[in-house]
Structure formats: C-alpha cells, structure tokens
C-alpha cells in the first residue's frame, strides 16, 4: 500500500462498511473475505451476507483481504469508513 503524505505515516487499521441499500434492491454485491491459502478450497472464501439488511455494519481489520462480488441487478450503496493509526508491530 502506498502512503499519502497527508497520512503522517499512518496506515488503515480498521475498515467499516455500512449497507445503505435495502436488502432486495440489488443482486450480488456481497462482501467476501479471503481467509488465506492455509484453508481448504471449500473454506478459503467467506461471503458475509449478514450485512445485507439496510443499516447493517461490519468492522474488520483492514489488512484482511476482501472484495465485493459483482452486482448483477440494481444498485448497491454503502458507506465505507477507515480508521488510521500507526502500523501494527
């Protein structure tokens, strides 16, 4: 990750995602975590469907690999917040 000079040597430590869309207004668009190659093929990826209801929130360490699955119908709106701090030791 590159660092912006305005971050004063801080990194993203926590990520927050809040779902702003109603659960049935879009298809796809699930938050998906990569739990790493040490997992079995069936358990490496975990889709987080618990945050689909509007207003639901998840907080996770920013160093966790994650992505959002493609939205195949409708529009997904979310609010993303990052908390910065000194790098983990």
N, C-alpha and C positions, 0 to 999 in steps of 0.2 A: 504494500500500500504506500502510495506517495503521501507526503505530508505537506499540507498547505502552510506557508509561513505564518499565517494568522492563527494557527492552532497552538502556537507556543510549545512545540514538541509534545503535544498531547495526541492520543490516539482514541479511536472509537472503542469504548469499553462495553457499553450496553446498547442494544438495539431494542426499540419498542415499535410494534406495529398495532394500529387500531383500525378495525374494519369499519368503514363509513357506509358501505353499501348494504342493502337488505339481502338476506341470505339467498333468495330465489331470483334476484335481478341479474345474475350472471352465472355462466357455467365455466368450470375450470377455475384458474386463479387461486389455487391452494398454495399456502406456504409449505415448502418442502425442505427438510433438513437432510444433509448428508452426514450420516453417523460414522463414516470412515471405512477404509478398506479392511479393517480388522473384523468387521461384521460379516455375516453370511450374506449371500446375494439377496435373500428374501428380507433381510432386516437392515440392510445398509441405509435405505432411504425411508424417511418417515414423513408422510403428509399430515400436516396439522389442520384438521377440519374443524376443530373445536372453536376456532375464531371466526367461523363463517357468520354467526349471528351479528347483526349490526351492533356496534358499540363494544364488541369483544376485543380484548387486548392480550398480547403476548409480549413478554420481556425475555430476552435471551442474550448470552454473551456474544458480542459482535464478531469474535473470532470463529464462531460456528459457521461452517459452510452452509449456505441456504440459497434458495431461489424460489420463484413463484412459477407455478405451472401456467402454460398459456391460457388466456381467457378465450373461450371458443364461442361465447354468445354473451351479449350485453356488455356492461362496463363495470369494472371493479374500481372502487375508490378506497384509498386507505391513507392514513396519516402515519408517517414514519418519523421517529424521533431518535436521535443518537445522544448518548451521554459520553462526554470526553473525560479523559484523565491521563495520568502518567502511565507509560507502558507497564504491563504486568511484569513481575520479576520471576 
